[in-house]
Amino acid sequence: MIAKILMVMAFNRASLGDSAEGQRLLDFADILAFADDRGILLHQRALILWQSGRLSDALHWFELAEPLLAEYGPDNFYAASFYNRALVWRDLGELRKGMESIRRAIELYNDIDVPVNRARAIHIEALLLLDLGEVTKALKAFDVARDQFRKLAPDLESFIDASYAHALLSVGMYRQAAERWEHAIAAHRLAGDLRNAAIDEYWRALAAFEDNRSELADRWARQAMDSLYSQGNEPMAFLARLLILQAQFDSGQHGPDFADKVQRLCDALEQRGWTLRLKQAKILAARAKIKAGEFDGVEQVLQGEHGGPGHDALAEELARYLAKAELAVAQDRDPLPELLAGLDLLDEYRMAFGSVEFQAGASALGIQLAFMGLGHVARHSGPEDMLWWVERSRAQALRIPPVKPSTDPAAREALGQLRQARQRLWDLQVEGGDDAEARSRVQEIEEEIRAHERAQPGSGKRADRIAPDAIQDLAESRDTVVVNMFEVANKVCAVLAGGDGLQFTWMMPLDEATELERRLGADLDALGSRRRLHPRIQASVEGAIRRNATALADGIWKPIADYVGDRQVVIVPHSQLNWVPWPLLPPLRGRAVTISPSAEAWWRAVHRTRADGPALVAAGPALSLAGGEIETIAGLYPGANLITADESDPEMVLKALDNAAVAHIAAHGHHEPDNVLFSRLDFGLGPLNAYELLGLDQPPGHVVLSSCDLGRSTVAVGNETLGFTAALLHAGTSTVVSSLAKVPDEMAAEMMIEYHKRCVAGASPAEALAAVGEHRPWHPFVAFGA
């Protein structure tokens, strides 16, 4: 009995961070234990060694414990020996062996009917699926484990949060991952589980580092290092130290002995049988040597083929390609083949996901490769190579055909529940009642839909790339100039196509341009406010818009004015300039201007077969002039489907959108920057979400959103755009006209009637918008796509 008590005490002390005391208590228990209890004792010793990061030693003791537990039991410890050994195999990077072990544990838990432990084993199986690159399968398994934890052991749900954070990290959604780890850390601390809290502190720091939040990452990494050392988990503490060193390297703050520091940590990890992120650490040491001009042994470190499935292997390979490119530059060789090989590998990874969020986020994994390539071609290559390269690293999610998730019965049922919940929330807000419970219900359903969407596998297809000369030829044939912007050394620059050959030009500092964009957006929102401004204030705001628009034109337009001449313009803006209302710039007023996510996306939109069904003209509630607006516009299109505000049903609107040649929607909308799938249009019977647009069989060819600011987008870490307008373009709509700021109802109704009259008369969307906007200098409407 004393021996058994000592074994329990040993594990508890180790879980509280005192592994040495745990082993000392087991030494006492070893003297007293009977033969039939030795399997438990050996198992506990192995478990404490694993918690301390001594993986090979832990595996040895688990193997010694297994036959004793098989003979003497108890059965739950015998099953646990496979469960815990799977964790060791996972940490050693032996994922297939880990999967064999955890599946054996699940079989045993089924036989002995221990549902909580079986749920925990399913959770570990899901983690191994994630490690093997089966992200969508892992997410579904996480949901199964979460449901069981909620029923059987709610205190374990925090482990699902941490696991989900790993999935988000694997697709470049770093900020969302850090938020998940925040929740998990708080829950672990509340439960007294300091060991797992410390481990999650490390991962939170890593997410912040990848998100370029340098100061926060450094603070969190130091906190994690201290916590892990106090827990006796030296290998993970070494990883936290490596993270601090890598941040110093990336910021140029490393000293001459940097590579030696990193190598010593790598040696210490190898001595403990540790593999997690070890190869990436060795690559970091090699990069430091390259930077110092010391090449001995570097090529040997950088040799090797792709290491297998999963995010860790991908991250290692991308780091290796980056280091090879840096070595090529140091040796006066061309780095582009290495950079391209890394981005090609990332392309294959991206296609595995059906989620637009995941496709966009994955671009963040290759951002260093893309940035280095852009810098290199800007310094050493001509405009053709620059255009090819910049297109290689932007709007990659748009090359992947959307999965149609809303056709799934479960998803459609959840969408119906969301509409009801939102309607309930709206009613409470109008009545002035307590809406906390209704708001929570909306968030719960949205998270359910979001989880469903993220778990969708990809189509495995993608559009072909478009050569620079094809973009030049198309632009020239349409008397159009494509202005493809990017950044080098914090300056906006552009490759121009469509004029007298391709041309590269420098523009203005990026930070100045983004500040002007911010001011323009704020002033346009002020003009679009429902509260009528005092004439003096309105004149002041308009004066500010005029000054800021002129300053932006001086920095962006003047360098390219001679090349463009009087041609139409397609602008592919830098991701940080997505909210610039380009038609407001004085030199562009009255000129046909289109905004596109990429030159390739514009080329594909021009060549796309457009829908040819009846026009849709629909209105939502609470717009004072929408009735007259939509009736007049519907009269311009024979056979149009007219849906008035009183009968506006999002399901009916969605059905009418399919195959509509033109769709005009006058409805209030909401851009949700933190939850872009649920940017939405409001109709009488509920919202139409951006998420649902991806389920259209034949998206409308030309869509006009005449109210609110649904032209805005959220830029993911990988410089991909997400939002309502972006969702239409992703679904396959060629042209979307929408607003970047709030729009007064009177302006919207007046402009849109004239706009459609011009379209019916044969003008393109950009031409029609330019004509109706020429005498309305501060309107916020923009034509997106082609």
LODO-493905 format. One line per 5 residues: for each residue x, y, z of C-alpha. Coordinates in pm, whole numbers, always signed. Each point is the difference from the previous one (the first is absolute). Layout:
N
X Y Z | ...
REM end
This chain:
786
+0 +0 +0 | +286 +240 +87 | +162 -78 -336 | -324 +82 -185 | -41 +324 +194
+359 +96 -83 | -65 -67 -370 | -302 +232 +1 | +193 +266 +193 | +291 -30 -244
-218 +64 -302 | -176 +292 +169 | +329 +166 +97 | +131 -42 -353 | -321 +148 -145
+50 +303 +225 | +345 +48 -149 | +228 -185 +241 | +114 -296 -209 | +307 -66 +212
-213 -41 +314 | -234 -226 -196 | +287 -231 -94 | +128 +2 +361 | -339 -114 +128
-4 -278 -260 | +339 -115 +127 | -156 -48 +345 | -299 -178 -154 | +233 -231 -191
+128 -142 +330 | -350 -81 +124 | -194 -98 -315 | -121 -358 -52 | +74 -173 -327
-352 +46 -134 | +26 +378 +55 | +333 +46 -176 | -164 +56 -338 | -179 +305 +143
+320 +128 +159 | +200 -32 -322 | -283 +167 -191 | +0 +296 +243 | +376 +32 -26
-27 +9 -379 | -278 +256 +20 | +204 +237 +218 | +301 -37 -229 | -218 +90 -298
-134 +306 +181 | +360 +106 +61 | +84 -28 -368 | +218 -312 +35 | -169 -180 -284
+229 -294 -74 | +21 -88 +369 | -379 +23 +28 | -49 -233 -296 | +238 -254 +157
-198 -13 +327 | -337 -16 -179 | +124 -303 -192 | +113 -166 +326 | -337 +75 +158
-218 -139 -281 | +45 -379 +58 | -45 +42 +376 | -321 +199 -48 | -122 -256 -256
+51 -279 +258 | -101 +169 +325 | -207 +299 -109 | -187 +200 +83 | -164 +22 -340
-27 +379 -3 | +378 +31 +57 | +67 -252 -275 | -207 +212 -241 | +171 +313 +135
+341 -144 -83 | -92 +12 -370 | -162 +341 +39 | +305 +154 +166 | +245 -173 -229
-185 +157 -294 | +78 +339 +153 | +369 -87 +24 | +10 -124 -359 | -169 +326 -105
+264 +209 +176 | +271 -211 -162 | -152 +71 -341 | -89 -370 -54 | -356 +80 -103
-92 -335 -157 | +112 -188 +311 | -192 +251 +209 | -314 -67 -206 | +36 -378 +41
+37 +42 +374 | -296 +234 +51 | -231 -215 -209 | +95 -299 +215 | -86 +212 +305
-342 +84 -146 | -69 -371 -55 | +87 -78 +361 | -207 +289 +137 | -295 -130 -202
+36 -341 +167 | +26 +128 +356 | -265 +273 -45 | +184 +306 +128 | -170 +272 -210
+204 +296 +129 | +331 -167 -79 | -134 -111 -337 | -92 +364 -76 | +351 +107 +97
+143 -265 -232 | -219 +125 -287 | +139 +347 +69 | +360 -127 -28 | -88 -187 -320
-128 +333 -138 | +327 +171 +96 | +194 -266 -186 | -224 +50 -303 | +83 +369 +18
+372 -77 +21 | -34 -224 -306 | -151 +286 -197 | -360 -126 +13 | -124 +336 +128
-365 -31 -103 | -29 -354 +143 | +164 +121 +320 | -248 +285 +38 | -293 -239 -28
+159 -228 +259 | +59 +298 +233 | -373 +73 -18 | -80 -361 +95 | +239 +16 +295
-136 +340 +109 | -357 -131 +6 | +106 -295 +215 | +205 +218 +235 | -298 +230 +51
-213 -297 +104 | +258 -191 +203 | +273 +238 +119 | -54 +370 -79 | +332 +90 +162
+180 -172 -291 | -151 +227 -267 | +292 +242 +31 | +219 -265 -166 | -220 +25 -310
+54 +376 -7 | +375 -57 +2 | -26 -264 -272 | -219 +222 -216 | +265 +270 +43
+256 -237 -152 | -230 -47 -301 | -34 +376 -44 | +378 +40 +27 | +43 -259 -273
-195 +217 -246 | +159 +333 +89 | -288 +135 +213 | +242 +110 +271 | -205 +257 +190
-299 -232 +31 | +233 -279 +116 | +149 +222 +271 | -351 +86 +123 | -83 -372 +31
+318 -60 +197 | -91 +293 +228 | -323 -180 +92 | +179 -333 +48 | +271 +153 +221
-258 +165 +225 | -196 -325 +32 | +314 -205 +77 | +108 +244 +269 | -345 -3 +155
+15 -379 +15 | +351 +7 +154 | +151 -159 -311 | +313 +213 -14 | +185 -239 -229
-242 +32 -293 | -44 +370 +69 | +376 +47 -43 | +6 -201 -325 | -286 +205 -143
+183 +318 +101 | +276 -106 -238 | -241 -59 -289 | -173 +332 +66 | +340 +171 -27
+73 -183 -325 | -332 +117 -149 | +78 +361 +95 | +347 -32 -152 | -141 -131 -330
-252 +286 +7 | +290 +251 +16 | -110 +130 +341 | +361 +17 +112 | -25 +162 +343
-290 -219 +106 | +169 -314 -132 | +319 +80 +192 | -188 +58 +324 | -205 -317 -38
+304 -207 -98 | +192 +113 +310 | -303 -73 +217 | -31 -346 -156 | +372 -70 +45
-17 +85 +372 | -316 -210 +47 | +144 -299 -183 | +326 +9 +193 | -197 +13 +326
-192 -307 -116 | +323 -187 -71 | -88 -15 -371 | +341 +94 -135 | -55 -91 -369
-306 +223 -33 | +185 +274 +190 | +281 -33 -255 | -256 +46 -278 | -122 +320 +166
+360 +120 +16 | +40 -83 -369 | -308 +207 -77 | +157 +300 +176 | +320 -51 -199
-187 -28 -330 | -178 +330 +70 | +339 +159 +61 | +130 -144 -327 | -296 +124 -205
+35 +349 +148 | +376 +8 -65 | +87 +14 +372 | +211 -317 +13 | +369 -2 +81
+298 -178 -161 | -40 -309 +223 | -369 -39 -85 | +38 -320 -202 | +195 -162 +285
-276 +87 +247 | -263 -160 -221 | +218 -305 -65 | +55 -58 +373 | -376 -3 +54
-41 -242 -292 | +263 -231 +153 | -178 +12 +336 | -330 -94 -164 | +157 -287 -193
+160 -136 +317 | -351 -27 +147 | -139 -177 -306 | -212 +304 -93 | -119 +58 -359
-274 +266 +14 | +119 +304 -203 | +359 -128 +31 | +68 +3 -374 | -138 +353 -25
+241 +104 +276 | +291 -153 -193 | -110 +190 -310 | -3 +321 +207 | +361 -67 +102
+87 -55 -366 | -165 +329 -98 | +207 +180 +264 | +316 -151 -145 | -101 +106 -350
-59 +354 +119 | +343 +2 +162 | +159 -130 -322 | +94 -335 +156 | -108 -282 -231
+174 -303 +154 | -253 -275 +61 | -294 +213 -112 | -84 -193 -316 | -2 -325 +195
-258 +141 +243 | -215 +123 -289 | +2 -329 -189 | -296 -233 +11 | -334 -55 -165
-344 +101 +120 | -35 -155 +344 | -352 -136 -25 | -358 +111 +58 | -131 +267 +232
+68 +359 +95 | +321 -64 +194 | +161 -172 -299 | -126 +277 -229 | +130 +275 +230
+338 -173 +13 | +15 -29 -376 | -101 +362 -56 | +271 +108 +246 | +250 -214 -190
-94 +158 -335 | +35 +347 +155 | +347 -89 +132 | +102 -146 -339 | -110 +322 -168
+204 +205 +249 | +300 -223 -67 | -46 +52 -375 | +5 +379 +46 | +309 -22 +222
+174 -204 -271 | -115 +234 -278 | -245 -252 -145 | -368 +35 -99 | -224 -63 +305
-329 -11 -193 | -4 -377 -74 | +17 -75 +374 | -266 +259 +85 | -230 -129 -274
+42 -360 +112 | -117 +103 +347 | -303 +187 -133 | -89 -294 -226 | +5 -225 +305
-230 +243 +178 | -238 -6 -298 | -43 -375 +40 | -67 +45 +371 | -259 +273 -58
-208 -215 -234 | -74 -245 +283 | -241 +249 +159 | -357 +78 -98 | -17 +289 +246
+57 +341 -159 | +141 +119 +333 | +253 -282 +4 | +92 +47 -367 | +64 +369 +64
+179 -54 +330 | +236 -259 -146 | +162 +275 -208 | +151 +130 +325 | +220 -309 +19
+194 +113 -306 | +8 +372 +63 | +378 +12 +58 | +63 -186 -325 | -231 +233 -192
+149 +314 +156 | +357 -107 -75 | -94 -81 -359 | -166 +337 -51 | +304 +181 +133
+233 -200 -222 | -190 +51 -325 | -46 +371 +77 | +378 +38 +23 | +116 -241 -268
-273 -75 -254 | -214 +169 -261 | -372 +84 +18 | -110 -334 -147 | +165 -198 +279
-131 +247 +257 | -359 -40 -123 | +30 -377 -7 | +142 -6 +351 | -247 +239 +162
-286 -201 -152 | +164 -312 +141 | -45 +129 +352 | -345 +164 +14 | -367 -105 -20
+96 -368 -4 | -330 -105 +161 | -186 +132 -306 | +173 -264 -214 | -179 -277 +191
-362 -75 -97 | -229 +37 +303 | -145 -302 +174 | -377 +33 +25 | -54 -48 +373
-348 +151 +29 | -144 -287 -207 | +69 -229 +298 | -330 -71 +188 | +160 +54 +342
+146 +331 -112 | -332 +116 -144 | -178 -89 +323 | +257 +197 +200 | -43 +298 -236
-374 -10 +57 | +58 +0 +376 | +240 +293 -40 | -261 +206 -184 | -254 -63 +274
+254 +86 +269 | +102 +321 -175 | -363 +99 -45 | -57 -56 +371 | +306 +209 +81
-120 +278 -232 | -347 +4 +161 | +151 +26 +349 | +227 +284 -107 | -293 +190 -152
-205 -56 +316 | +290 +100 +223 | -5 -333 +185 | +284 -204 +149 | +170 -157 -304
+293 -176 +171 | -147 -350 -31 | -109 +56 -361 | +341 +139 -92 | +168 -303 +157
-228 -231 -198 | +92 +174 -328 | +371 -38 +78 | -50 -367 +89 | -170 -81 -332
+253 +202 -200 | +281 -195 +165 | -176 -326 -86 | -31 +103 -367 | +357 +124 -4
+126 -330 +141 | -198 -188 -265 | +147 +215 -278 | +355 -40 +127 | -35 -377 +6
-77 -18 -374 | +274 -162 -210 | +122 +184 -308 | -81 -79 -361 | +365 -69 -85
-35 +232 -302 | +130 +343 -88 | -4 +237 -294 | +298 +17 -234 | +239 +290 +35
-17 +284 -251 | +323 +109 -167 | +99 +370 +16 | -13 +34 -379 | -361 -126 +1
-91 +268 +255 | +181 +263 -210 | -179 -113 -319 | -346 +2 +158 | +51 +341 +160
+132 +145 -326 | -293 -143 -199 | -248 +161 +242 | +177 +340 +2 | +60 -53 +371
+297 +30 +234 | +40 -247 +286 | +176 +160 +298 | +134 -283 +214 | +125 +142 +331
+234 -155 +256 | +250 +108 +262 | +378 +4 +4 | +195 +164 +285 | -320 +161 +135
-69 +174 -331 | -298 -64 -223 | +106 -99 -350 | -183 -144 -297 | +34 -197 -321
-211 +154 -277 | -147 -204 -285 | -201 +104 -305 | +201 +296 -125 | +323 +5 -196
+136 -321 +149 | +19 -94 +364 | +147 +264 +228 | +114 +18 +363 | -34 +318 +206
+57 +119 +355 | -278 +186 +180 | -33 +138 +354 | +88 -132 +349 | -249 -265 +109
-58 +143 +347 | -93 +339 -148 | -242 -165 -242 | -171 -206 +273 | -43 +309 +217
-167 +184 -288 | -225 -303 -54 | -103 +6 +366 | -87 +369 -12 | -199 -35 -320
-202 -287 +144 | -82 +188 +320 | -107 +314 -189 | -217 -196 -244 | -174 -171 +290
-66 +342 +152 | -159 +122 -326 | -207 -318 -22 | -135 +31 +351 | -377 +12 +37
+40 +310 +212 | +4 +301 -228 | +322 +194 +54 | +4 +373 +64 | +95 +170 -331
+320 +135 +152 | +102 -345 +127 | -92 -161 -331 | +214 +251 -188 | +289 -75 +236
-33 -376 -53 | -20 +41 -377 | +308 +219 +10 | +188 -269 +192 | -106 -262 -254
+118 +224 -283 | +341 +53 +161 | +55 -365 +87 | -120 -126 -338 | +232 +247 -174
+295 -105 +218 | -66 -367 -79 | -29 +81 -370 | +333 +185 +11 | +171 -305 +152
-176 -276 -195 | -125 +148 -326 | +260 +253 -107 | +277 -262 -49 | -222 -196 -242
-211 +271 -166 | +205 +19 -320 | -4 -378 -47 | -376 -25 +60 | -101 +292 -220
-377 +6 -47 | -49 -377 +26 | -229 -181 +241 | +166 -128 +317 | -2 -327 +193
+162 +49 +340 | +137 -296 +194 | +68 +176 +332 | +249 -91 +267 | -184 -191 +273
+31 +294 +240 | -169 +228 -255 | -311 -211 -58 | -228 +267 +146 | +117 +288 -218
-299 +143 -195 | +205 +34 -319 | -267 +176 -214 | +21 +293 +245 | +353 +87 -106
-34 +315 -213 | +190 -139 -304 | -224 -310 +3 | -333 +182 +27 | -207 -83 -307
+243 -276 -107 | -106 -367 -12 | +178 -161 +299 | -27 -360 +118 | +157 -149 +314
+113 -362 -18 | +165 -237 +253 | +266 -92 -255 | +80 +39 -368 | -63 -371 -51
-341 +29 +171 | -86 +288 -237 | +111 -205 -302 | -211 -298 +109 | -303 +220 +74
+17 +153 -349 | +11 -344 -162 | -260 -161 +227 | -328 -115 -152 | -257 +220 +166
-343 -92 +128 | -283 +93 -234 | -314 -55 +208 | -263 +256 +103 | +115 +303 +195
-60 +12 +374 | -101 +325 +166 | -58 -26 +376 | -35 +225 +302 | +34 -46 +373
-181 +180 +281 | +70 +342 +156 | +112 +178 -320 | -209 +311 -58 | +26 +16 -380
+62 -366 -86 | -352 -63 -130 | +16 +257 -275 | +362 -89 -76 | -60 -369 -62
-326 +46 -191 | +163 +243 -241 | +308 -222 -45 | -211 -315 -46 | -185 +179 -278
+325 +34 -192 | +47 -380 -20 | -285 -192 -169 | -104 -308 +198 | +193 +104 +312
-67 -173 +331 | -120 +277 +232 | +11 -66 +376 | -132 +282 +214 | +105 +74 +357
-327 -130 +149 | +43 -347 -153 | +379 -15 -2 | +106 -351 +94 | +375 -79 -11
-73 -349 -134 | -204 +152 -282 | +273 +256 -72 | +270 -270 -3 | -203 -212 -243
-57 +298 -231 | +370 +91 +12 | +89 -332 -161 | +56 +62 -374 | -115 +363 +15
+167 +207 -272 | -35 +308 +222 | -91 +30 +367 | -79 +329 +172 | -45 -19 +377
-104 +298 +209 | +34 -130 +356 | +186 +98 +311 | +315 -200 +46 | +265 -66 +261
+369 -65 -58 | +125 -220 +287 | +380 +45 +8 | +48 -270 +266 | -246 -248 -149
-5 +67 -372 | -205 -307 -92 | -291 +171 +172 | +27 +335 -171 | -359 +25 -112
-293 +170 -165 | -317 +51 +206 | -334 -109 -144 | -345 -11 +153 | +25 -367 +100
+365 -1 +108 | +355 +52 -126 | +172 -127 -312 | +357 -87 +102 | +312 +16 -213
+54 -366 +84 | -313 -97 -196 | +118 +160 -322 | +262 -272 -42 | -281 -253 -54
-131 +163 -319 | +6 -232 -302 | +25 +289 -249 | +80 +326 +177 | -145 +322 -145
+216 +172 -256 | -42 +357 +126 | -109 +93 +354 | -77 +346 +140 | -18 +50 +379
-140 +349 +31 | +0 +46 +379 | +252 -2 +285 | +369 -84 -18 | +17 -355 -133
+287 +91 -231 | +225 -16 +303 | +208 -307 +65 | +211 -155 +269 | +359 -77 -94
+120 -335 +132 | +356 -45 +124 | +100 -134 -340 | -123 +319 -173 | -317 -165 -132
-330 +192 +10 | -321 -128 +158 | -345 +157 +23 | -340 +15 -172 | +125 +145 -328
+304 -231 +9 | -235 -299 +52 | -194 +89 -315 | +323 +26 -199 | +119 -331 +146
-331 -164 -91 | +53 +106 -362 | -179 +332 -44 | +192 +208 -255 | -96 +350 +118
-120 +135 +334 | -86 +364 +56 | -6 +81 +370 | +89 +276 +242 | +307 +52 +217
-186 +228 +242 | -346 +79 +130 | -235 +125 -273 | -291 +245 +43 | -322 -162 -128
-73 +295 -230 | +340 -17 -170 | -18 -377 -43 | -347 +3 -157 | +75 +289 -236
+338 -136 -111 | -107 -357 -48 | -298 +79 -222 | +223 +201 -231 | +272 -266 +23
-229 -279 -121 | -139 +216 -281 | +355 +36 -131 | +72 -374 +40 | -317 -87 -195
+113 +244 -269 | +323 -199 -42 | +252 +155 +240 | +225 -230 +202 | -40 +17 +381
+318 +207 +36 | -105 +236 -281 | -350 +43 +143 | +131 +65 +350 | +252 +252 -130
-271 +190 -186 | -245 +20 +292 | +277 +79 +246 | +165 +279 -195 | -231 +266 +146
-28 -166 +342 | +361 +36 +107 | -26 -156 +345 | -199 -315 -68 | +158 -320 +147
-103 -255 -269 | +265 -214 -167 | -13 -261 -279 | +178 -320 +103 | +107 -290 -222
-14 +74 -373
REM end
